[in-house]
Amino acid sequence: MAHYVHPGACPAMPWEAALAYTRPVHLDEEACLARLAHEWELPLAAEMAARLLSFARRLMEWNARINLTGAASVAEVVGEHLVDSFAMARMVPAGSSVIEVGAGGGLPGLPFRILRPDVRLTLVEPRAKKVAFLRTATREFGLVGTEVLRTRSDALDPGRFDVSASRATFTPEEWLTLGLRLVRPGGLVLVFAGNAWTPGISSVSTASAVSYKTAAGRSRWLGAFCST
């Protein structure tokens, strides 16, 4: 699987290791989570692993009542969705203030926050039922430094954050424009996509990018961009 980093005017990302997560695997939740930690070279203490699995189980409990995710099982949450949280955890600089717009059922934001206790996270979601889940999960998992806002992206104050992220809510073009408005000068905008994507804006530089696959072999891509 290709891994590539495009250096530009943005601050260099701390991680440029290649990934080997290339084949579909059929493992139980614990083994799949351990594999993710190994592939992304993120140390995963037993307590942190337990919290990630507990989050996945809590998500599926709520999903039986309200639509939070298309995943049909805890194993699918781990294998198909937590990989995005691991990718995000490797892209975000230490101590960052991060905003995720369109947080939905908390993926990838809440597992990312479990993996990265050093960051401050703001989750933005306009739908009341999903906000209820996000606030419940934030409280139950003790995610101090995590704020849940029930609002729309166009109501947010500009330039407040170090990093902005959104997955499966906007097109990459739409999100890059909105995400740049939300970050301070030099801040990063994380764009999730199925395949590599390049913005057609000369004033935007690619700081880092990675291609990876889910446990079922689905292609994913994450890029970090900033204004030049």
Long-range contacts (C-beta under 8 A, 24 or more apart in sequence): 1-211, 1-212, 1-213, 2-211, 3-210, 3-211, 3-212, 4-196, 4-209, 4-210, 4-211, 5-208, 5-209, 5-210, 6-206, 6-207, 6-208, 6-209, 7-207, 8-205, 8-206, 8-207, 8-226, 8-228, 9-205, 9-226, 9-228, 10-186, 10-188, 10-205, 10-206, 10-207, 10-208, 10-224, 10-225, 10-226, 10-228, 11-93, 11-186, 11-207, 12-207, 12-208, 13-91, 13-93, 13-207, 13-208, 13-224, 14-93, 14-94, 15-41, 15-90, 15-91, 15-208, 16-208, 17-41, 19-210, 19-211, 19-212, 21-83, 21-212, 21-213, 22-213, 22-217, 23-217, 24-215, 24-216, 24-217, 25-79, 25-215, 26-215, 27-79, 27-215, 28-75, 29-53, 29-56, 29-74, 29-75, 29-78, 32-75, 32-78, 32-79, 32-215, 33-78, 33-82, 35-215, 36-78, 36-82, 36-83, 36-86, 37-86, 39-86, 40-86, 40-87, 40-89, 40-90, 41-90, 42-86, 42-89, 42-90, 42-115, 44-115, 48-114, 48-115, 51-114, 51-141, 52-78, 52-82, 52-111, 52-114, 52-115, 53-78, 54-141, 55-106, 55-110, 55-111, 55-114, 55-137, 55-141, 56-82, 58-137, 58-140, 59-105, 59-106, 59-107, 59-133, 59-137, 62-105, 62-133, 62-136, 63-105, 66-129, 66-130, 66-133, 68-104, 68-105, 68-106, 68-130, 68-133, 69-104, 69-105, 69-107, 77-107, 78-215, 79-214, 79-215, 79-216, 80-214, 80-215, 80-216, 80-218, 81-107, 81-108, 81-111, 81-214, 82-107, 82-108, 82-111, 83-212, 83-213, 83-214, 83-215, 83-220, 84-108, 84-167, 84-192, 84-220, 84-222, 85-109, 85-111, 85-112, 85-115, 86-115, 87-210, 87-212, 87-220, 87-222, 88-112, 88-165, 88-190, 88-222, 89-115, 89-116, 90-210, 91-188, 91-190, 91-208, 91-210, 91-222, 91-224, 92-116, 92-119, 92-163, 92-188, 92-190, 93-162, 93-163, 93-188, 94-118, 95-119, 96-120, 96-161, 96-162, 96-163, 97-122, 97-160, 97-161, 97-162, 97-163, 98-122, 98-161, 98-162, 98-163, 98-164, 98-165, 99-123, 99-124, 99-156, 99-160, 99-161, 99-163, 99-164, 99-165, 99-182, 100-124, 100-164, 100-165, 100-166, 100-167, 101-153, 101-156, 101-164, 101-165, 101-166, 101-169, 101-175, 101-178, 101-179, 101-182, 102-153, 102-166, 102-167, 102-168, 102-169, 102-170, 103-130, 103-134, 103-148, 104-130, 104-168, 104-169, 105-130, 105-133, 105-134, 106-133, 106-134, 106-137, 107-167, 108-165, 108-167, 109-165, 110-134, 110-137, 110-138, 110-141, 110-143, 110-146, 113-143, 113-145, 113-146, 114-141, 114-143, 117-145, 119-145, 120-145, 120-146, 121-145, 121-146, 121-147, 122-146, 122-147, 122-148, 122-149, 122-161, 123-147, 123-148, 123-149, 124-149, 124-151, 124-152, 124-153, 124-156, 125-149, 125-150, 126-150, 126-151, 126-152, 153-178, 153-182, 156-182, 158-182, 159-183, 159-184, 159-185, 160-184, 161-187, 162-187, 162-188, 163-187, 163-188, 163-189, 163-190, 164-188, 164-189, 164-190, 165-189, 165-190, 165-192, 166-190, 166-192, 167-192, 168-192, 172-197, 172-199, 173-199, 173-200, 176-201, 176-204, 176-225, 179-225, 180-204, 180-225, 180-227, 183-226, 185-227, 186-226, 186-227, 187-226, 188-224, 188-225, 188-226, 189-224, 189-225, 189-226, 190-222, 190-223, 190-224, 191-222, 191-223, 191-224, 191-225, 192-220, 192-221, 192-222, 193-220, 193-221, 193-222, 193-223, 194-218, 194-219, 194-220, 194-221, 195-219, 195-221, 196-221, 196-223, 197-221, 197-223, 199-225, 203-227, 203-228, 204-228
